[in-house]
Structures are given as structure tokens and as C-alpha cells.
Amino acid sequence: MDAFRILTGGTRLDKKRFQADVAHFEAPKADPVASTSTALPSELDFFGATAGDGAVGSAEDRKAKKKERKWKRAEEAAGADSAASTPADYPALLRRHKIKLTGLDLPDPVASVDDVVRRRRAVGGDTAAEGAEVLAQNWKSLGLKDPTGVQMAAWGTMLAGRDVLACAPTGSGKTFSFIYPLLALLSPSSASPDDSVIRPQAVIIEPTRELAVQVLRETRRLAGGGGWKAAVLGEEGVGLAKGKGKEGKKGKGKKGKKEKKQAGEADAEEVPAAQVDAPEPAEDGASGAEAYKVPIDILITTPLRLVFAIKSGAVSLSTTSHLILDEADKLFELNFLEQTDEILAACAKDRPAEAGEIRKGMFSATMPSSVEELAKGVMAGAGSGMVRAIVGHKEAATSTIDQTLSFVNTEDHKLLSLRSMIQGGQFTPPVLVFVQSIQRAKELANELVFDGINADAIHADRTPQERDELVRKFAAGQVWCLICTDVMARGVDFKGVKLVINYDFPQSAMSYIHRIGRTGRAGKAGRAVTFFTKADAGHLKTIVNVMRQSGCTVPDWMLALPNPSQDAKKALKMRPLGRKDISKTLGSGNAGDEGGAKREKSKKRERIMGGKRGVFKKGKKGEEGKADKASESKGERPAKRAKREVALDE
């Protein structure tokens, strides 16, 4: 028995006698309110009528207060970042943004755009600060506030004249992390009509043409009114006039056509839809490469285009002061390594002493140890050496993405699971769906169109103009679902993507991080769903590790799975698993059809897909289509596809 109850069994409190004392322990009673059948939402309950209606109301109140406290902390942190202008404040700034800097004599991070102006003025006076002031004004007019973690680290390092190796999650602002300091350091060049060779002050290397065009667009947004000139090599004829002149004498031979195709030369009259705000044309109204005043301050390019332009004499890097390798881990893969080496060699060739040593920057969301070792060799220059900046976890996705793994047993159940998501309201456009080959992208787009989903496929079989048009339609909401190969997995910033579906299991952790990184960008919430079959189970732990590093909840049985061996990882990266054709799986339009009926359905689908602009339109025959077909459809070894960059639209 309860001893306390026995001792107090005959006692009671006289509430009338001690009424004044009892009142101290009673909660004040609210005025009676007429009850309603439907409780008001918290944002409409101005007078607190439902404040005491039970657990539901109190839970909503607690949630609202928690959100308010979070906003207050964020505002205080932002104010602290802006105020962090003394060396004593920098350690707290680095901890708050989870920035890890490694190197000798580490430079201070930049806390605000005004800090950039102060540093430039301290170095070169008002003249050096003019460009930084223009950038600060443009930054604020774009609605941007304090820099992100990777921007703080990269800006401080580049302004100090140091090489930087930066790794940060997808959607964290890596593009502005190198564009902003480049523009702040460069003075706009005046035109030199007598020199037909482009001698850029800075060069930005991108693995794909789509990324190059996107970086150009962001550069022009930030550089407006500053007088800087930026262009993409090969677009609108930039940098190809001299090469055309040399090849023109050779006539229309096969060699000239092949080299033109490799350089990715665009038709002078076909301007990509995604490219806007062209560089300033000459007053005489010339067209092509002659329409641009040279030198160009910032040249954005893909590796093979730049190698071709250097060999043809259209571009010289002997006086270039800055070289940026965006998506550096991709550029150091076997199929890009040869071109990257040639570019680095061209930077040192015939370099005058007064030009000084070229400053380098490497940026990516994933940075394997092998790439870091290569980077140390490339950036082992004078001064205090390279600064290594890691924001958050090295191999993790951003915490704003809700990641889910969905078991579908076999390939036959993938299409059924996708349709189940659509019928259950979990398919919220705009959506990106990733598959492992061009053929599977076409087949899946085919099935979704017949289900009434406004879908299309983007891959290396499409011409550059078709891809630009498709990206534009996706951004405008005319296409709800875009089925992609890994060509579109890196860097491309699709605004407002709410859902990413890995229809085919990714071949590596890096591929997974870049795929799902198309959503949850710039602090917005996103969702990623990955289908896996029994055949994928052996590599599941690779993705589970990324999810755990990203802060996602993972079942215990997944954490207990064994890690795949290094040999197994390499084998999967070189050659994806063989999968059953989507057109032959359960639920597909062709499943179970025989002979003529099956062919008739295929023809009908082709008509519905839209003729010239449909999924079934074949791209131009040549190096571009052949290379990516081989790499994406057959999964060739990297050593056997050294010219795959052509397929990525060189």
C-alpha cells in the first residue's frame, strides 16, 4: 500500500478557510465562449477562442512558437554574420556554418558583400573597390543577403590570392562562390580590334554545355552595369572565327567537318533559347565571332571546345590569371583527364614573367580522395599553397531533402510503383526522373505520356537546340515531368523541382548525391525517392551511408547491411546492371502484345509523341549521338570512351 495515502487518509484541506492561499495555485479561468462545431485555424483565431480546446490546439500553439523561435534564431545568426568583421568573430562564424578550412596561413572568411568592398579598397584603393561596389549593389538588388558557407570560405581565399579546393552540398551557392570573387578581382578590359585572338582574364571549365550556358546566365545577372564581358566558347560563333578561317581553305573535306563537330560549333543563326543577354556587339553590325569586342574577360567553356580553340589559335591562355574547374571530380575522370591536362599545360606555355602564376579553383558537391590528391599536385604552386574548404559532410546531400528508399522487388514492379505514386497524389510536378540509359528514357516517357502525364525525355540523342527548348518548357511549366540520364544530373539548376525519382538505382554515391541535388536547392524543401530491386540490394548500403550523413532517418536493418567491396563499386560504376526493357515490363503498353498489334501500338505512340519535337525524334548522326549512345546504353568502360565529352555536347 501507498504509505503517503495511509498517513494523509484522515486529513483534508479547508478550501473556504484558506481560500486566499488556494487561489495562488489555481489557473485563471477564461471567459466562457460559445462552442463551435469547427475550430478556427490558429492564423484566424485572433482572440484565443480555441487556446484551451485540448491537445490539438496546444500542439499547434507549440509548433507556431517553435517556428517563431527558429526564425528569431536565424535572424540573430544573420545579424551576427554581418557583424562578424573582426578576426575574433571568425571562429564562431566557421562553426555556425560548419566550415572546415585546411591549409597553411588560412585566410579569413568573408562575412558580407560589404566586407568584399572593404578588402578591395584596402588592397588597391577606390579604383580596386569600384567593381566590388557594383557587385554589392547587384547582389542586394537580386534579393540576396549574407553569403552561404561555401561562399564565405571561397571568397576569402580567392581575394587573398590563394588556390581553393571547395566541397559543399548541392544547392549551396557554389556558382556564385567563384563568380563573385572573380568579378571583384578583374578589371573590365577595353576592346582591342587589332587582336583577333581571345585572351581571357579568367576561364571557367564546365563538363557540359548546359552547365556552361547556365553559368553564363548567372554571371550576367551578377555583372550587370560593371562593364565585364563574358561568353560561352562556341556559342554564337565566339572564338571559332579563326578556326573556321583555317579550315575554310581545306574546303569541305571530311576532316574539317569532323573537327567542327568536335568543337561543338553552333550554327550562327541558331541561338540557344536558354542563353540571354548576349555580349555587346560591334557597332558595324557584324555577325558571328566578329560581332564581339575582344578580349573577353570571362570565358566559359567545356574542355574539348577549349582544347580545339587553343590548337586552332582562336584562344590563348598565356595571360589568363584565373582558372576555375567546376564539377572538378568529373573533370578529373578518365574520359576528361586528357583534355584537362592539355588545358593546364596551355596555361603555362609561353607565359610571360609579368603575368605571374595562374590562380586555380576547384569546386564540386563530391570530392573523392583520388581527386584531392590530383588537385594537390595541380595546385602546388607558390605562396602558402592550397586552401581546402569543406562545408558540412564531405559526401552528404543537403539536409533540406527528404530521402526515401522504396523496394520494388523486380523491374516488372517499377512502372506499377510509379503509377501508384501518381494515383496516390505523391507525384507533385515539376518532377525529374533519372534512368540509366537513353533507350530507357525514351520508353519511360512513352509510358507516362499514355498515362496522361505531360512528360518528355532529355538525353544525348537530342540536339543542343532541342535540349535547350525542353529545359525552357520545363521551367515554364509546359512539361511536368522530365526523364533524364546522368547528363543532366550535375549542376543544372532547375527552379522549384519538388520531387526527384531515381527510377534506376544510381551507379555510385556521387551519382546519387548529384541526382537528388536537383531538388532542395537554396534552402527550399525537396523530396527524393529511390527505387531498388533485389539485384540492387548488394549496393544499397552505399546510398544508406549518404542518407545517414545527411541526417535522414534510416531503419536499423538497413544500417546493418554490409558495405559493398571496392571492386564491386568500381564494377558498377564502369558498367550498370542489365535491366529488363521498360516496354516489356508489367503494366507497359507493349507487355503481352504480339506481332502486328505491338507494332501498331508503337506507331500510334510515335504519332502521339509529336513528330518532330517528340521523344522519338532522332538527333543528328555524328560524334555527338554515337558517343553518348555507347556510354549510356551499353555502359562502356571509361577508358574506351575518351571522347564522351562530345556526347555531353561539345
C-alpha positions in Angstrom: 0.0 0.0 0.0 0.9 3.6 -0.5 2.4 4.9 2.8 1.7 8.5 1.9 -2.0 7.7 1.4 -2.2 6.0 4.8 -0.7 8.9 6.6 -2.9 11.5 4.9 -6.1 9.4 4.8 -7.9 11.4 7.5 -6.9 14.8 6.6 -8.4 17.4 4.2 -7.8 21.0 3.2 -10.5 23.5 4.2 -10.6 25.5 0.9 -13.1 28.1 2.3 -10.9 28.9 5.3 -7.7 29.1 3.2 -9.3 30.5 0.1 -6.7 33.2 -0.4 -3.9 30.6 -0.3 -5.6 28.2 -2.7 -6.1 30.9 -5.3 -2.4 31.1 -5.8 -2.3 27.5 -7.2 -5.4 27.8 -9.5 -5.0 28.8 -13.2 -7.1 31.9 -14.1 -10.3 30.9 -15.8 -11.1 32.3 -19.3 -14.4 33.9 -20.0 -17.0 31.4 -21.3 -17.0 31.2 -25.1 -19.8 29.7 -27.2 -18.6 26.4 -28.6 -18.5 25.9 -32.3 -18.5 22.7 -34.3 -15.4 23.7 -36.2 -12.3 25.1 -34.5 -10.8 28.1 -36.1 -7.3 27.8 -37.6 -4.6 29.5 -35.5 -4.0 32.3 -38.0 -7.7 33.3 -37.8 -8.1 32.8 -34.0 -7.3 36.4 -33.1 -8.9 36.3 -29.7 -7.6 32.9 -28.5 -11.0 31.3 -28.5 -9.5 27.8 -29.2 -6.5 28.2 -27.0 -7.8 25.8 -24.4 -9.6 23.4 -26.6 -7.3 20.5 -25.8 -4.3 18.8 -27.1 -4.7 19.7 -30.7 -4.8 23.5 -30.1 -1.9 23.3 -27.7 0.2 21.3 -30.2 -0.5 23.9 -32.9 0.5 26.7 -30.5 3.7 24.9 -29.6 4.5 24.3 -33.2 3.9 28.0 -34.1 6.0 29.2 -31.1 8.8 26.8 -32.1 8.8 28.1 -35.7 8.8 31.7 -34.4 11.9 30.9 -32.2 13.6 29.3 -35.2 13.0 32.4 -37.3 14.3 34.6 -34.5 17.5 32.5 -34.1 18.0 32.6 -37.9 17.6 36.4 -37.9 20.1 36.7 -35.0 22.6 34.4 -36.8 22.3 36.5 -40.0 22.9 39.7 -38.0 25.9 38.0 -36.3 27.3 37.1 -39.7 27.0 40.6 -41.0 28.7 41.9 -37.8 31.5 39.4 -37.9 34.1 41.8 -39.2 37.0 41.2 -36.7 39.3 38.2 -36.5 37.9 37.3 -33.1 34.5 36.7 -34.6 35.6 34.3 -37.4 36.0 31.1 -35.5 32.3 31.3 -34.4 31.3 32.1 -37.9 33.1 29.0 -39.2 31.4 26.8 -36.6 28.0 28.2 -37.2 28.2 27.4 -40.9 30.0 24.1 -40.5 33.0 25.3 -42.5 36.3 23.3 -42.2 39.4 25.0 -43.6 42.6 23.2 -44.0 46.0 24.7 -45.1 48.8 27.0 -44.1 48.2 30.6 -43.0 44.5 30.3 -43.5 42.7 33.5 -44.9 39.8 35.0 -43.1 36.3 34.2 -44.4 34.1 36.9 -45.9 31.1 37.7 -43.8 29.2 40.0 -46.2 29.4 41.7 -49.6 30.4 45.0 -47.9 33.4 43.1 -46.4 34.5 42.4 -50.0 34.4 46.2 -50.8 36.5 46.9 -47.7 39.1 44.3 -48.6 39.4 45.5 -52.2 39.7 49.1 -51.1 42.4 48.2 -48.6 44.4 46.5 -51.4 44.0 48.9 -54.3 42.1 52.0 -53.1 38.9 53.3 -54.6 39.8 52.1 -58.1 40.0 48.5 -57.0 36.8 48.9 -55.0 34.7 50.2 -57.9 33.9 46.7 -59.3 33.2 45.4 -55.8 30.7 48.2 -55.2 28.8 47.4 -58.4 28.7 43.7 -57.4 27.4 44.6 -53.9 24.6 46.7 -55.4 23.6 43.9 -57.9 23.8 41.3 -55.1 21.3 43.2 -53.0 19.0 44.0 -55.9 18.7 40.3 -56.6 17.3 39.9 -53.1 20.3 38.1 -51.8 21.5 38.6 -48.2 24.6 37.2 -46.5 26.8 34.7 -48.4 26.5 31.0 -47.7 29.1 28.9 -46.0 30.9 27.9 -49.2 30.8 31.5 -50.5 32.3 32.8 -47.2 35.2 30.4 -47.5 35.8 30.7 -51.2 35.5 34.5 -51.4 38.1 35.0 -48.6 40.5 32.5 -50.1 40.3 33.9 -53.7 40.5 37.5 -52.6 43.7 36.6 -50.7 45.2 35.3 -53.9 45.2 31.6 -52.9 44.2 28.4 -54.7 41.0 26.8 -53.3 39.5 23.3 -53.3 35.9 23.6 -52.2 33.3 20.9 -51.5 29.8 21.8 -50.4 26.3 20.3 -50.7 24.2 20.7 -53.9 22.2 23.9 -54.0 24.5 25.8 -51.6 25.5 28.5 -54.0 28.8 27.2 -55.4 28.4 29.0 -58.7 28.4 32.5 -57.0 31.2 31.3 -54.8 33.6 31.6 -57.7 31.9 34.1 -60.0 31.6 36.9 -57.3 35.4 37.0 -56.3 36.4 36.6 -60.0 34.4 39.7 -61.0 35.7 41.6 -57.9 39.3 40.8 -58.8 39.1 41.5 -62.6 39.0 45.0 -64.2 36.8 45.2 -67.3 39.0 45.1 -70.4 38.8 47.6 -73.3 38.3 46.3 -76.8 41.4 45.5 -79.0 40.1 45.3 -82.6 43.6 44.5 -84.0 43.9 41.3 -81.9 41.6 38.5 -83.2 42.8 36.1 -80.5 40.7 35.8 -77.4 42.9 36.3 -74.3 40.5 35.9 -71.4 41.4 37.1 -67.9 39.6 34.1 -66.4 38.5 30.7 -67.7 35.7 28.6 -66.2 35.6 24.9 -67.3 32.3 23.0 -67.1 31.7 19.4 -68.0 28.6 20.0 -70.1 27.3 22.7 -72.4 24.1 23.1 -70.4 26.2 24.0 -67.3 28.3 26.4 -69.3 25.2 28.3 -70.5 23.7 28.3 -67.0 27.0 29.8 -65.5 27.0 32.5 -68.3 23.4 33.4 -67.3 24.3 33.7 -63.6 27.4 35.7 -64.4 25.4 38.3 -66.4 22.9 38.6 -63.7 25.6 39.5 -61.2 27.8 41.6 -63.5 25.1 44.0 -64.9 26.4 47.5 -65.3 30.0 46.7 -64.4 31.4 46.5 -67.9 32.7 42.9 -67.7 32.3 40.8 -70.8 31.5 37.0 -70.5 30.8 34.5 -73.2 30.5 30.7 -73.8 33.1 29.4 -76.2 31.4 28.1 -79.4 28.0 29.7 -78.8 27.0 32.5 -81.2 30.3 31.9 -83.0 32.5 33.1 -80.1 36.1 32.0 -80.5 35.6 30.0 -83.7 36.1 32.5 -86.5 39.9 32.0 -86.7 39.5 28.2 -86.7 36.9 28.5 -89.4 39.2 30.6 -91.5 42.0 28.0 -91.3 39.7 25.1 -92.1 37.8 27.0 -94.7 40.8 26.7 -97.1 40.7 23.0 -96.7 37.4 23.1 -98.3 34.6 20.9 -97.3 36.6 17.8 -96.6 35.8 15.2 -94.1 38.5 16.3 -91.7 37.2 19.9 -91.4 33.6 18.6 -90.7 34.8 16.3 -88.0 36.8 18.9 -86.2 33.9 21.3 -86.4 31.6 18.8 -84.9 34.1 18.0 -82.1 34.3 21.7 -81.2 30.6 21.8 -80.9 30.3 24.7 -83.3 26.8 26.1 -83.3 25.1 27.4 -86.3 25.5 31.2 -86.3 21.7 31.7 -86.8 20.6 29.2 -84.1 20.9 30.9 -80.7 20.0 28.7 -77.8 16.8 29.6 -76.0 18.4 29.3 -72.6 21.1 31.9 -73.5 20.1 35.5 -72.9 21.8 38.9 -72.7 24.3 38.4 -75.5 27.7 40.2 -75.2 27.9 43.7 -76.6 28.0 43.6 -80.4 30.3 45.7 -82.5 28.9 49.0 -83.9 29.2 47.9 -87.5 26.6 45.1 -87.0 29.0 42.3 -87.8 27.8 38.7 -87.1 29.4 35.6 -85.6 32.7 35.8 -83.7 33.5 39.2 -85.3 30.4 40.6 -83.6 32.1 40.6 -80.2 34.6 43.0 -78.9 37.7 41.1 -77.7 39.3 40.5 -75.3 36.6 38.7 -73.3 37.1 38.9 -69.5 35.5 35.6 -68.5 35.4 32.7 -71.0 33.1 29.8 -70.0 33.7 26.5 -71.9 33.7 22.8 -72.0 37.2 21.0 -72.1 37.2 19.7 -75.7 35.9 23.0 -77.2 38.7 24.9 -75.4 41.4 22.4 -76.5 40.3 22.7 -80.1 40.2 26.5 -79.9 43.7 26.6 -78.4 45.1 24.3 -81.1 43.4 26.4 -83.8 44.9 29.6 -82.4 41.5 31.2 -81.6 42.2 31.3 -77.8 45.4 31.9 -75.8 45.7 31.3 -72.1 49.2 32.7 -71.7 48.0 35.8 -69.9 45.0 34.2 -68.1 45.1 34.9 -64.3 42.4 32.6 -63.0 41.3 29.1 -63.9 38.1 27.6 -62.4 37.3 23.9 -62.7 33.6 23.5 -61.8 32.4 19.9 -61.1 36.2 19.1 -60.6 35.7 15.5 -59.7 34.0 14.9 -63.1 36.8 16.8 -65.0 39.4 14.5 -63.4 37.7 11.3 -64.6 39.4 9.3 -67.3 37.2 10.5 -70.1 38.0 14.2 -69.3 41.5 13.9 -67.9 43.4 14.1 -71.1 41.7 17.4 -72.1 42.1 18.8 -68.6 45.9 18.1 -68.7 46.1 19.9 -72.1 44.4 22.9 -70.7 46.7 23.1 -67.7 49.7 22.8 -69.9 48.4 25.6 -72.2 48.2 27.9 -69.2 51.9 27.5 -68.5 53.1 27.5 -72.1 54.8 30.8 -73.4 53.6 32.5 -70.2 55.4 35.9 -69.7 57.0 36.5 -66.3 54.9 39.6 -65.6 51.7 37.5 -65.9 52.5 35.7 -62.7 51.3 32.3 -61.7 47.8 31.4 -62.6 45.4 31.0 -59.6 43.2 27.9 -59.6 39.9 27.0 -58.0 38.1 23.6 -57.9 34.5 23.2 -56.9 32.1 20.3 -56.5 29.5 18.7 -54.3 31.5 15.5 -54.2 35.3 15.3 -53.9 36.8 11.8 -53.7 40.3 11.3 -52.1 41.8 10.5 -55.5 40.7 13.8 -56.9 42.1 15.6 -53.9 45.5 14.0 -54.5 45.4 15.2 -58.1 44.3 18.6 -57.0 47.3 18.9 -54.6 49.7 18.2 -57.5 47.9 20.7 -59.8 47.7 23.5 -57.2 51.1 23.0 -55.5 52.2 26.5 -56.5 53.9 29.4 -54.9 52.8 31.2 -51.8 51.2 29.3 -48.9 49.7 26.6 -51.1 46.1 25.4 -51.5 43.2 26.0 -49.1 40.8 23.1 -48.6 37.3 24.2 -47.7 34.7 21.6 -46.7 31.2 22.7 -45.8 29.1 20.1 -43.9 29.9 16.5 -44.5 32.1 15.6 -47.5 29.8 13.0 -49.0 26.3 14.0 -48.0 23.3 15.6 -49.6 21.7 18.8 -48.2 19.5 18.4 -45.1 16.5 20.0 -46.9 15.9 16.9 -49.0 13.6 14.2 -47.6 15.2 11.0 -48.9 13.2 7.7 -49.2 14.2 4.2 -50.4 11.4 2.1 -52.0 11.7 -1.6 -52.5 10.0 -2.7 -55.8 11.3 -6.4 -55.9 11.9 -6.6 -59.6 12.0 -4.5 -62.8 8.4 -5.5 -63.5 7.1 -3.6 -60.5 8.9 -0.3 -61.1 6.3 1.1 -63.5 3.5 -0.1 -61.3 5.1 1.6 -58.3 5.5 4.9 -60.2 1.8 4.8 -61.3 0.8 4.1 -57.7 2.7 7.3 -56.6 0.8 9.2 -59.3 -2.6 7.9 -58.3 -1.8 8.4 -54.6 -1.1 12.1 -55.1 2.6 11.8 -54.3 3.7 12.8 -57.8 3.9 16.6 -57.4 5.2 18.4 -60.5 7.7 19.6 -61.5 9.4 16.2 -61.3 12.8 14.8 -62.5 13.1 11.0 -63.1 16.5 9.5 -63.6 17.2 6.4 -65.6 20.5 4.8 -66.7 20.3 4.8 -70.5 18.9 6.7 -73.4 16.6 3.8 -74.5 15.0 3.5 -71.1 14.4 7.3 -71.0 12.5 7.1 -74.3 10.5 4.0 -73.2 9.5 5.6 -69.8 8.5 8.9 -71.4 6.4 6.8 -73.8 4.5 5.1 -71.0 3.9 8.3 -69.0 2.6 10.2 -72.0 -0.1 7.5 -72.5 -0.9 7.8 -68.8 -1.8 11.4 -69.4 1.3 12.8 -67.8 2.9 15.8 -69.6 6.3 14.2 -69.8 9.3 14.2 -72.1 12.9 12.8 -72.2 16.2 14.7 -72.3 19.4 12.9 -73.3 22.4 13.0 -75.6 20.3 11.9 -78.7 18.6 15.2 -78.6 20.3 18.1 -80.4 21.5 21.1 -78.3 18.7 23.2 -79.6 16.1 20.5 -78.6 17.6 20.2 -75.2 17.5 24.0 -74.6 13.9 24.1 -75.8 13.0 21.3 -73.5 14.6 22.9 -70.5 12.8 26.1 -71.2 9.4 24.3 -71.4 10.2 22.5 -68.1 11.0 25.8 -66.4 7.8 27.4 -67.9 5.6 24.5 -66.7 4.7 23.3 -70.1 6.4 19.9 -69.3 5.6 18.5 -65.9 8.0 15.5 -65.8 11.4 15.3 -67.3 13.0 11.9 -67.8 16.8 12.3 -67.7 20.0 10.4 -68.0 23.0 11.3 -65.8 23.9 14.0 -68.4 21.5 16.4 -66.5 22.4 15.2 -63.0 25.2 17.7 -62.4 25.0 21.3 -61.6 21.9 22.3 -63.7 19.7 24.5 -61.5 16.1 23.6 -62.2 14.0 26.1 -60.3 11.3 24.7 -58.0 11.8 21.0 -58.6 9.8 19.3 -55.8 10.5 15.7 -56.5 13.3 13.6 -57.8 12.7 9.9 -58.6 15.7 7.5 -59.1 13.8 5.0 -61.3 17.1 3.2 -61.9 19.4 2.7 -58.9 22.4 5.1 -59.2 25.8 3.7 -60.0 27.7 5.4 -57.2 27.2 7.6 -54.1 28.4 10.6 -56.2 25.8 10.0 -58.8 23.1 9.7 -56.2 24.2 13.0 -54.5 24.2 14.9 -57.8 20.9 13.4 -58.9 18.9 14.3 -55.8 20.7 17.6 -55.6 18.4 18.9 -58.4 15.8 19.4 -55.6 16.0 21.0 -52.2 18.1 23.9 -53.5 18.7 27.3 -51.9 17.2 26.2 -48.6 13.9 25.0 -50.1 12.4 21.6 -49.2 12.5 18.8 -51.6 11.9 15.0 -51.8 13.8 12.2 -53.4 12.6 8.6 -53.9 14.9 5.8 -55.0 13.6 2.5 -56.3 15.7 -0.6 -55.7 15.2 -4.2 -56.6 16.7 -7.4 -55.3 19.5 -7.0 -57.9 20.4 -3.6 -56.4 20.4 -4.8 -52.7 24.1 -5.5 -52.7 24.8 -1.8 -53.3 22.1 -0.4 -51.0 24.4 0.4 -48.1 26.3 2.9 -50.3 23.1 5.0 -50.5 22.2 4.3 -46.9 25.5 5.9 -45.8 24.8 9.0 -47.7 21.3 9.3 -46.2 22.7 8.8 -42.7 25.4 11.5 -43.3 22.6 13.8 -44.5 20.6 13.4 -41.3 17.8 11.3 -42.7 16.1 8.6 -40.6 17.2 5.1 -41.7 15.8 1.8 -40.5 18.1 -0.3 -38.3 18.1 -3.3 -40.7 19.5 -1.0 -43.5 22.3 0.2 -41.2 23.2 -3.4 -40.5 23.7 -4.2 -44.2 27.3 -5.0 -45.3 29.2 -2.4 -47.3 30.0 -3.4 -50.9 33.6 -4.1 -51.7 35.8 -1.6 -53.6 35.9 -3.9 -56.6 32.1 -4.2 -56.6 31.8 -0.4 -56.5 34.2 0.0 -59.4 32.4 -2.6 -61.5 29.1 -0.9 -61.0 30.5 2.5 -61.8 32.0 1.2 -65.1 29.0 -0.9 -66.2 25.5 -0.6 -64.9 23.3 -3.6 -64.1 21.5 -5.2 -67.0 17.8 -4.4 -66.7 14.6 -5.6 -68.5 13.3 -3.2 -71.1 10.6 -0.9 -69.7 8.5 -1.6 -72.7 8.4 -5.3 -71.7 7.6 -4.9 -68.0 4.3 -5.5 -66.3 1.9 -2.6 -66.9 3.6 -1.3 -70.0 1.7 -0.7 -73.2 3.7 -3.4 -75.1 3.6 -6.1 -72.5 1.9 -9.2 -73.8 1.2 -7.8 -77.3 2.0 -10.0 -80.2 3.2 -9.2 -83.8 1.2 -6.6 -85.6 -0.7 -5.4 -82.6 2.5 -4.5 -80.9 3.9 -2.7 -83.9 0.7 -0.8 -84.4 0.8 0.5 -80.8 4.4 1.6 -81.3 3.4 3.6 -84.4 0.5 5.1 -82.6 2.7 6.2 -79.7 5.2 7.7 -82.1 2.4 9.8 -83.7 1.1 11.0 -80.3 4.6 11.9 -79.1 4.6 14.8 -81.5 6.5 14.1 -84.7 9.5 16.5 -85.0 9.6 17.6 -81.4 8.6 14.3 -79.8 10.7 11.8 -77.8 11.2 9.6 -80.9 12.9 12.3 -83.0 16.4 11.2 -83.7 19.3 13.5 -83.2 21.8 14.4 -85.8 24.1 11.5 -86.7 27.7 12.0 -85.8 30.1 12.0 -82.9 27.6 13.6 -80.5 24.9 10.9 -80.8 27.3 8.0 -81.2 29.4 8.7 -78.1 26.6 9.1 -75.6 24.7 6.1 -77.0 27.7 3.9 -76.4 28.4 5.2 -72.9 24.8 5.4 -71.7 23.1 2.5 -73.5 26.0 -0.1 -73.3 27.8 1.2 -70.2 31.2 1.1 -71.8 34.4 1.4 -69.7 35.6 4.9 -69.2 38.9 4.1 -70.9 37.1 3.1 -74.1 35.0 6.4 -74.3 37.7 9.1 -74.0 35.6 11.3 -76.3 32.4 11.1 -74.3 32.6 14.8 -73.8 31.4 15.2 -77.3 28.2 13.5 -76.3 27.8 15.9 -73.4 27.6 18.5 -76.1 31.0 19.6 -77.2 
